[in-house]
């Protein structure tokens, strides 16, 4: 999927991205039943990186990293090592919904970083929209809290949100010519580092259950959940304000709840309805054009 297509059809690209990420955490939960967390994250990253590298070779030729190796290294650290590693550990220790709401601190972080580093506007309306969106996500996920939450899991979740925000703003500032290579190389290199980290802390290849379900989940996570979604995500960030694009991702947990309600029979409570309305209102405020004059 080319950057030109994303620029011409941003709403279609954002809709696809929200749908892909909306089912991401439940699918990740399934994968973690068959594979240790860091090995799972590393395999996803390498698989997605290989897909992106093949597409990049076909579309953009050999990589030209002379002027972009520094932001690529930053992306490898924050978008791959820290984001993928910490978010996978967070999902292992927390309910999927709670891990998701902690991750969606990211738009708040991006708004501040984009204001400081990119000179993007941070109007009162946009800030209210971001806060309203996060509160709506929190309301959506509060029904899933049972028992005591893991402090370590929460710390992993906050760390993954901060890393994702830093990686997003670094990409926007670098403005690379090839999004495909900018994604592919950090995911390939970072994936091997994540695998090595998993082995170093005692995760074993023998503990992976290579069932048809796991292979299907891994393939989805690598191709759709990583290669396709991150091409859409960074293409959207390149085409618009980083804070505005991040604010739109508040809709992802709404999709997750809707899928759980329709397909898993989970109840649609008043809290869920109120949270969904707050998210929609927040996204509207984030995207509302500034008043003229």
N, C-alpha and C positions, 0 to 999 in steps of 0.2 A: 504494500500500500504506500503510494508515494506521498511526499510532503505536499505536493501540489493538490492532490485530491483532498487531503485533510484541510488545507487552506480554503478550498472551494466549498467544502461541505462540513463545516465545523460542528453543526448540530447533529448530523448523522454520525460523525466520528465520536462525539461525546456520548451519544445514546448507546453506540456499540460498546464503548469503554465502560460505561456504567453497568451495562448488562453483564459484561465479562467479569468485572470486579465484584458485581453483586453476588455471584455464585462462587467467588474465589475462596472465601474462608471456609464454607462448608466442604468444598472439594479438598481443601488443604487438610481439614480435619480427617477426612477419609484416608488421605495418603499417609498421614502420620500413624495410622493403625498398622501400617505395613513396613514402615521404614523409620529409623532414627532421624531426629529433626535436622541436624546439620548435613547428614548425607542426603536427605531428601532435598533440602534447599540447594545444595551444591549440584546435584544431578539436574534439577530444574534449570538452574542458571546455565550450566554447560549446554544442556539440550537446546534451550532458547537461544543461547549465543551461537551455536552451530547453525540453526535455522536462519538467524539474522545475517550471519557471515555469508551464507550461500546467496541470500537475496542481495546483500550488499555487493558481492562480486559481480553478480549479473547486472545490477542497476548502476553501480558507481565505479566499478573496476577495483583495482588494488587500493588499500587504504593509504591516505596521505595524512600522516600523523605528526608531521614536523611542527605544525603550529598548534596542534590540539592535544598533544600528549599530556600536558599538565591537567587541563580540565577532564580528559579521559581518566587520568589517574584519580582525580577527585571523585568522579562518577563511580569508579570501581570501588573506592573505599566507602562512600556514603550510600550510593544507590544499590550496591550489590552486597559487599561484605556486611555492613552494619544493618541496612534496611532488610535484606532478605534473611540474614542470619538471625537478627533480633526478633523480627516479626514471626518467624517460624518457631522460635523458642517461646515467644509470647503465646502463640496459639496452642502450644503444647501444654502450657501451665494455666491458661485461662479459658473460660467458655468462649466460643468463637465470637459471639456477639459482643462480649466485653472487650476482647482483644481488638475487635473492629472499632469500637467507639474510642478506645485509647489511641489507635492509629490515626483517627480523624481529628486529632489535635493538629495534624499536619497543615491544614489550611490556615490556622491561626499563626503557626510558625512562619509559613511562607509569606503571609501578609506583612509581618514585621521585617523579615529579611529582604523582601522585594522592595519595600519602602526604603530601607537603609542602603542596599547595594545596587538596586536597579533604578531607583528614582520613581517607582510606581506610586500612584496616588493612594492614600490611605484615608479616605473620607470617613466622616462619622457614620454615614449610611452604610458604607461597605463594612466597617467594623461591627456595626450592629447586626448586619446580615451574617457575618462570620460567627459571631457569638450566638446568634439565634439558631443558626444551623447546627452548631456544636451542641447546644442545649437540647435541640430536637433529637439529635442522634443519641444523646445521653438518655432522654426519656424513652426512646425506642428500645434501648438495650437494658434498661433498669429491670425489666421483667425477667431477664435471664439470670439475675444475680441469685445464686443459691449458696449459702454458706460463706465462709471466709475466703476472700480473694487472695491470691498469692502476691505478696509484695514484690518478689523477684519478677514474676510475670508482668506486673504493672510497670516495673522499671524497664523491662525489655520493651514493652509496648511504647512507652514514652520515648525511649531511645530510638526505636525504629521510626517513629513519627518525625523526630528531630533530624535524623539522618536523611530521610526522604525529602524533607524540606530543604536541607542544605544542598543535596544533590540536584534538586529541581532548579533552585536559583543559580547554582553553578553552571548548569546546562544553559539556562536562559542567557546568562552573561557571556558564555563562550560562543554561542550562536554558531555551532559547527555546520559545515556545508552538507555533510552526510549524517543524518540521524541514524541510519542503519549501522554504519561502522561505529558511531559514537556509542550505540547500545551494544553491538556485538562484542567488541574487544574487551570492555570492562566485565561483561557477563562471563565470557570465556575465562579470563584470568581470575576474576573474583570467584567463579564457581570452583576452580581447582583449589583456591586458598580455603574456601569454606569446607570442601571435602577433606583437605588436609587437617583443618582444625577439628573436624568431627572425629577423624581417626586419632588425632593427638589426645583428645579427651576421653577416648575409650569406646567410641561408637564402632561397631563391627559390621563389615559387609555381610557376614553370615546372618545378621539379624534382619536383613531385608527379605521380605516375603514377595518373591517375584510372581505374584498371582496375576491373572488377566485383569482384575480390577485395578491393581496397583499400576500395571503398565499403562492402562487406559488413563488413569488419573495423572500419572507422570507425563504422558504425552500431551494431555490437555494443558497441564500446568506449564510445560515448556513451550508449546507452540502457540496456544491461544492465550493462556494466562500470563505469559511473559513476552514472547516475540511480538505477537499482534498487539497486545494491550500497551506495551511500552512504546511501540512505534506510534500508536495513536496518541498516547499521553504526551510524549515529548514533541510530537508534531503539533498538538494543540497548544502546548506551552510556547512553542516557537512562534505560533501564529497569533497569539494574544497575550494578555497580561498573565503572568504567573499566578498572581493572587486570585484573579477572576477564575482561571481554570481550576485551581485548587478548591475554590469555594464550591464549584459544581460537583465535586466528588462527594459532598455531603449526601448526595442522593443515593450513593452506593448502599449504605445500610438500609435505606427505605426499600430498595429492590430486594435485598436479602430477606427482610421481614415479609414482604409481599409473597416471595417465593415460598417461604416457610409456611405462610398462612394458607396458600392455595394448594400446594403440593404435599405438605407435611401435616396439614390439619391443625397447626398451632392457632390458638384463639386470637382474634383481633380485638384487643381491649381498648378502653378509653384512653389509656396512657399511650398506646401505640398510635392511635389515631391522632392525638394531640401532638405527639412527637413528629409524625409525618407532616402535619400541617405546618409545624414550626420550621422544619427543614425546607419545605417548598417556599415558605415566606422568606427564609434566609437566603436561599439561592436567588430568589427574585431581587432582593435588595443588593446582593453582591453584583449582579449583572445589570442593574438598572443604570442607564446612562446618567451622567451627571447633569444637573439642571443648567441650562444655558444662562449666561450672564452672571 
